[in-house]
Amino acid sequence: MSDQVEAAVTALTEKMSGADFSGSAKFVVEGVMSIVVDGEGVRASEEDADVTMTADADTFESMMNGDLNPTAAFMSGKLTIDGDMGQAMALASAFA
């Protein structure tokens, strides 16, 4: 696993610590990686999930750093969501 992917998995694991999220979600960072979050944890993976969220690397990094709220990213078109919007909203609470 590349350093960039490993850092993203670590950052997302920290964000999800203590979060009440029971579904599955996949973050697709365009041209870089895919990360799945579910009851088993956070990992680099291409597997299917209840919801898939896609963004470029800068947007993903801004969300991980807390500089950009996922809802604001979605509303501005920087983040696209495909699948269960309820799962996306539940996951967004971990970023608050």
Rosetta constraint file for C-alpha pairs under 8 A:
AtomPair CA 1 CA 5 HARMONIC 6.34 0.50
AtomPair CA 1 CA 6 HARMONIC 6.30 0.50
AtomPair CA 2 CA 6 HARMONIC 6.11 0.50
AtomPair CA 3 CA 7 HARMONIC 5.99 0.50
AtomPair CA 4 CA 8 HARMONIC 6.23 0.50
AtomPair CA 5 CA 9 HARMONIC 6.18 0.50
AtomPair CA 5 CA 33 HARMONIC 6.74 0.50
AtomPair CA 5 CA 44 HARMONIC 7.09 0.50
AtomPair CA 6 CA 10 HARMONIC 6.16 0.50
AtomPair CA 7 CA 11 HARMONIC 6.08 0.50
AtomPair CA 8 CA 12 HARMONIC 6.07 0.50
AtomPair CA 9 CA 13 HARMONIC 5.98 0.50
AtomPair CA 9 CA 35 HARMONIC 7.02 0.50
AtomPair CA 9 CA 42 HARMONIC 6.22 0.50
AtomPair CA 9 CA 43 HARMONIC 6.05 0.50
AtomPair CA 9 CA 44 HARMONIC 6.91 0.50
AtomPair CA 10 CA 14 HARMONIC 6.26 0.50
AtomPair CA 11 CA 15 HARMONIC 6.34 0.50
AtomPair CA 11 CA 64 HARMONIC 6.54 0.50
AtomPair CA 12 CA 16 HARMONIC 6.13 0.50
AtomPair CA 12 CA 42 HARMONIC 7.08 0.50
AtomPair CA 12 CA 64 HARMONIC 6.98 0.50
AtomPair CA 13 CA 17 HARMONIC 6.18 0.50
AtomPair CA 13 CA 41 HARMONIC 7.34 0.50
AtomPair CA 13 CA 42 HARMONIC 5.89 0.50
AtomPair CA 15 CA 19 HARMONIC 7.82 0.50
AtomPair CA 15 CA 64 HARMONIC 7.81 0.50
AtomPair CA 15 CA 94 HARMONIC 6.06 0.50
AtomPair CA 15 CA 95 HARMONIC 6.37 0.50
AtomPair CA 16 CA 94 HARMONIC 5.85 0.50
AtomPair CA 19 CA 93 HARMONIC 7.90 0.50
AtomPair CA 19 CA 94 HARMONIC 5.68 0.50
AtomPair CA 20 CA 90 HARMONIC 8.00 0.50
AtomPair CA 21 CA 38 HARMONIC 7.47 0.50
AtomPair CA 21 CA 39 HARMONIC 7.56 0.50
AtomPair CA 21 CA 90 HARMONIC 6.48 0.50
AtomPair CA 21 CA 91 HARMONIC 6.37 0.50
AtomPair CA 22 CA 38 HARMONIC 6.61 0.50
AtomPair CA 22 CA 39 HARMONIC 5.92 0.50
AtomPair CA 23 CA 38 HARMONIC 5.78 0.50
AtomPair CA 23 CA 39 HARMONIC 7.02 0.50
AtomPair CA 23 CA 50 HARMONIC 6.73 0.50
AtomPair CA 23 CA 87 HARMONIC 6.37 0.50
AtomPair CA 24 CA 36 HARMONIC 7.07 0.50
AtomPair CA 24 CA 37 HARMONIC 5.58 0.50
AtomPair CA 24 CA 38 HARMONIC 4.34 0.50
AtomPair CA 24 CA 39 HARMONIC 7.33 0.50
AtomPair CA 24 CA 49 HARMONIC 5.05 0.50
AtomPair CA 24 CA 50 HARMONIC 5.23 0.50
AtomPair CA 24 CA 51 HARMONIC 6.80 0.50
AtomPair CA 24 CA 87 HARMONIC 7.48 0.50
AtomPair CA 25 CA 36 HARMONIC 5.65 0.50
AtomPair CA 25 CA 37 HARMONIC 5.22 0.50
AtomPair CA 25 CA 38 HARMONIC 6.54 0.50
AtomPair CA 25 CA 49 HARMONIC 5.05 0.50
AtomPair CA 25 CA 50 HARMONIC 5.71 0.50
AtomPair CA 25 CA 51 HARMONIC 4.89 0.50
AtomPair CA 25 CA 52 HARMONIC 5.79 0.50
AtomPair CA 25 CA 53 HARMONIC 7.54 0.50
AtomPair CA 25 CA 87 HARMONIC 7.35 0.50
AtomPair CA 25 CA 88 HARMONIC 7.41 0.50
AtomPair CA 25 CA 91 HARMONIC 7.95 0.50
AtomPair CA 26 CA 34 HARMONIC 6.61 0.50
AtomPair CA 26 CA 35 HARMONIC 5.49 0.50
AtomPair CA 26 CA 36 HARMONIC 4.32 0.50
AtomPair CA 26 CA 37 HARMONIC 6.28 0.50
AtomPair CA 26 CA 46 HARMONIC 7.97 0.50
AtomPair CA 26 CA 48 HARMONIC 7.38 0.50
AtomPair CA 26 CA 49 HARMONIC 5.84 0.50
AtomPair CA 26 CA 50 HARMONIC 7.96 0.50
AtomPair CA 26 CA 51 HARMONIC 6.32 0.50
AtomPair CA 26 CA 52 HARMONIC 4.68 0.50
AtomPair CA 26 CA 53 HARMONIC 6.14 0.50
AtomPair CA 27 CA 34 HARMONIC 5.51 0.50
AtomPair CA 27 CA 35 HARMONIC 5.12 0.50
AtomPair CA 27 CA 36 HARMONIC 6.38 0.50
AtomPair CA 27 CA 52 HARMONIC 5.97 0.50
AtomPair CA 27 CA 53 HARMONIC 4.92 0.50
AtomPair CA 27 CA 54 HARMONIC 5.87 0.50
AtomPair CA 27 CA 55 HARMONIC 7.83 0.50
AtomPair CA 28 CA 32 HARMONIC 7.95 0.50
AtomPair CA 28 CA 33 HARMONIC 6.06 0.50
AtomPair CA 28 CA 34 HARMONIC 4.40 0.50
AtomPair CA 28 CA 35 HARMONIC 6.57 0.50
AtomPair CA 28 CA 52 HARMONIC 7.10 0.50
AtomPair CA 28 CA 53 HARMONIC 6.04 0.50
AtomPair CA 28 CA 54 HARMONIC 4.61 0.50
AtomPair CA 28 CA 55 HARMONIC 6.46 0.50
AtomPair CA 29 CA 33 HARMONIC 5.30 0.50
AtomPair CA 29 CA 34 HARMONIC 6.08 0.50
AtomPair CA 29 CA 54 HARMONIC 5.98 0.50
AtomPair CA 29 CA 55 HARMONIC 5.34 0.50
AtomPair CA 29 CA 56 HARMONIC 5.35 0.50
AtomPair CA 29 CA 57 HARMONIC 5.61 0.50
AtomPair CA 29 CA 60 HARMONIC 6.79 0.50
AtomPair CA 30 CA 54 HARMONIC 6.85 0.50
AtomPair CA 30 CA 55 HARMONIC 6.12 0.50
AtomPair CA 30 CA 56 HARMONIC 5.10 0.50
AtomPair CA 30 CA 57 HARMONIC 6.70 0.50
AtomPair CA 32 CA 57 HARMONIC 7.45 0.50
AtomPair CA 33 CA 44 HARMONIC 7.20 0.50
AtomPair CA 34 CA 44 HARMONIC 5.77 0.50
AtomPair CA 34 CA 45 HARMONIC 5.64 0.50
AtomPair CA 34 CA 46 HARMONIC 5.84 0.50
AtomPair CA 35 CA 42 HARMONIC 6.90 0.50
AtomPair CA 35 CA 43 HARMONIC 5.54 0.50
AtomPair CA 35 CA 44 HARMONIC 4.33 0.50
AtomPair CA 35 CA 45 HARMONIC 5.36 0.50
AtomPair CA 35 CA 46 HARMONIC 7.25 0.50
AtomPair CA 36 CA 42 HARMONIC 5.71 0.50
AtomPair CA 36 CA 43 HARMONIC 5.52 0.50
AtomPair CA 36 CA 44 HARMONIC 6.22 0.50
AtomPair CA 36 CA 45 HARMONIC 5.81 0.50
AtomPair CA 36 CA 46 HARMONIC 7.51 0.50
AtomPair CA 36 CA 47 HARMONIC 7.38 0.50
AtomPair CA 36 CA 49 HARMONIC 7.36 0.50
AtomPair CA 37 CA 41 HARMONIC 5.73 0.50
AtomPair CA 37 CA 42 HARMONIC 4.56 0.50
AtomPair CA 37 CA 43 HARMONIC 6.80 0.50
AtomPair CA 38 CA 42 HARMONIC 6.69 0.50
AtomPair CA 50 CA 83 HARMONIC 6.01 0.50
AtomPair CA 50 CA 84 HARMONIC 5.79 0.50
AtomPair CA 50 CA 87 HARMONIC 7.09 0.50
AtomPair CA 51 CA 81 HARMONIC 6.94 0.50
AtomPair CA 51 CA 82 HARMONIC 5.72 0.50
AtomPair CA 51 CA 83 HARMONIC 4.33 0.50
AtomPair CA 51 CA 84 HARMONIC 5.10 0.50
AtomPair CA 51 CA 85 HARMONIC 7.09 0.50
AtomPair CA 51 CA 87 HARMONIC 6.54 0.50
AtomPair CA 51 CA 88 HARMONIC 6.49 0.50
AtomPair CA 52 CA 81 HARMONIC 5.78 0.50
AtomPair CA 52 CA 82 HARMONIC 5.17 0.50
AtomPair CA 52 CA 83 HARMONIC 6.30 0.50
AtomPair CA 53 CA 79 HARMONIC 6.58 0.50
AtomPair CA 53 CA 80 HARMONIC 5.56 0.50
AtomPair CA 53 CA 81 HARMONIC 4.58 0.50
AtomPair CA 53 CA 82 HARMONIC 6.46 0.50
AtomPair CA 53 CA 88 HARMONIC 7.90 0.50
AtomPair CA 54 CA 79 HARMONIC 5.63 0.50
AtomPair CA 54 CA 80 HARMONIC 5.19 0.50
AtomPair CA 54 CA 81 HARMONIC 6.56 0.50
AtomPair CA 55 CA 59 HARMONIC 6.00 0.50
AtomPair CA 55 CA 60 HARMONIC 6.09 0.50
AtomPair CA 55 CA 78 HARMONIC 6.11 0.50
AtomPair CA 55 CA 79 HARMONIC 4.85 0.50
AtomPair CA 55 CA 80 HARMONIC 6.65 0.50
AtomPair CA 56 CA 60 HARMONIC 6.28 0.50
AtomPair CA 56 CA 78 HARMONIC 7.59 0.50
AtomPair CA 57 CA 61 HARMONIC 6.07 0.50
AtomPair CA 58 CA 62 HARMONIC 6.13 0.50
AtomPair CA 59 CA 63 HARMONIC 6.26 0.50
AtomPair CA 59 CA 68 HARMONIC 7.56 0.50
AtomPair CA 59 CA 73 HARMONIC 7.47 0.50
AtomPair CA 59 CA 78 HARMONIC 6.69 0.50
AtomPair CA 59 CA 79 HARMONIC 7.58 0.50
AtomPair CA 60 CA 64 HARMONIC 6.23 0.50
AtomPair CA 61 CA 65 HARMONIC 6.08 0.50
AtomPair CA 62 CA 66 HARMONIC 6.18 0.50
AtomPair CA 62 CA 67 HARMONIC 5.01 0.50
AtomPair CA 62 CA 68 HARMONIC 5.23 0.50
AtomPair CA 63 CA 67 HARMONIC 5.94 0.50
AtomPair CA 63 CA 68 HARMONIC 4.73 0.50
AtomPair CA 63 CA 69 HARMONIC 6.01 0.50
AtomPair CA 63 CA 70 HARMONIC 6.34 0.50
AtomPair CA 63 CA 95 HARMONIC 7.66 0.50
AtomPair CA 64 CA 95 HARMONIC 7.90 0.50
AtomPair CA 66 CA 95 HARMONIC 7.22 0.50
AtomPair CA 68 CA 72 HARMONIC 6.91 0.50
AtomPair CA 68 CA 73 HARMONIC 6.69 0.50
AtomPair CA 69 CA 73 HARMONIC 6.25 0.50
AtomPair CA 69 CA 95 HARMONIC 7.13 0.50
AtomPair CA 69 CA 96 HARMONIC 7.53 0.50
AtomPair CA 70 CA 74 HARMONIC 6.14 0.50
AtomPair CA 70 CA 79 HARMONIC 7.42 0.50
AtomPair CA 70 CA 92 HARMONIC 6.17 0.50
AtomPair CA 70 CA 95 HARMONIC 7.47 0.50
AtomPair CA 71 CA 75 HARMONIC 6.12 0.50
AtomPair CA 71 CA 92 HARMONIC 7.25 0.50
AtomPair CA 72 CA 76 HARMONIC 6.05 0.50
AtomPair CA 73 CA 77 HARMONIC 6.24 0.50
AtomPair CA 73 CA 78 HARMONIC 4.96 0.50
AtomPair CA 73 CA 79 HARMONIC 5.24 0.50
AtomPair CA 74 CA 78 HARMONIC 5.80 0.50
AtomPair CA 74 CA 79 HARMONIC 4.50 0.50
AtomPair CA 74 CA 80 HARMONIC 6.10 0.50
AtomPair CA 74 CA 81 HARMONIC 7.66 0.50
AtomPair CA 75 CA 79 HARMONIC 7.86 0.50
AtomPair CA 81 CA 85 HARMONIC 7.33 0.50
AtomPair CA 81 CA 88 HARMONIC 7.60 0.50
AtomPair CA 84 CA 88 HARMONIC 6.62 0.50
AtomPair CA 85 CA 89 HARMONIC 6.21 0.50
AtomPair CA 86 CA 90 HARMONIC 6.17 0.50
AtomPair CA 87 CA 91 HARMONIC 6.11 0.50
AtomPair CA 88 CA 92 HARMONIC 6.14 0.50
AtomPair CA 89 CA 93 HARMONIC 6.68 0.50
AtomPair CA 90 CA 94 HARMONIC 7.56 0.50
AtomPair CA 91 CA 95 HARMONIC 7.50 0.50
AtomPair CA 92 CA 96 HARMONIC 7.05 0.50
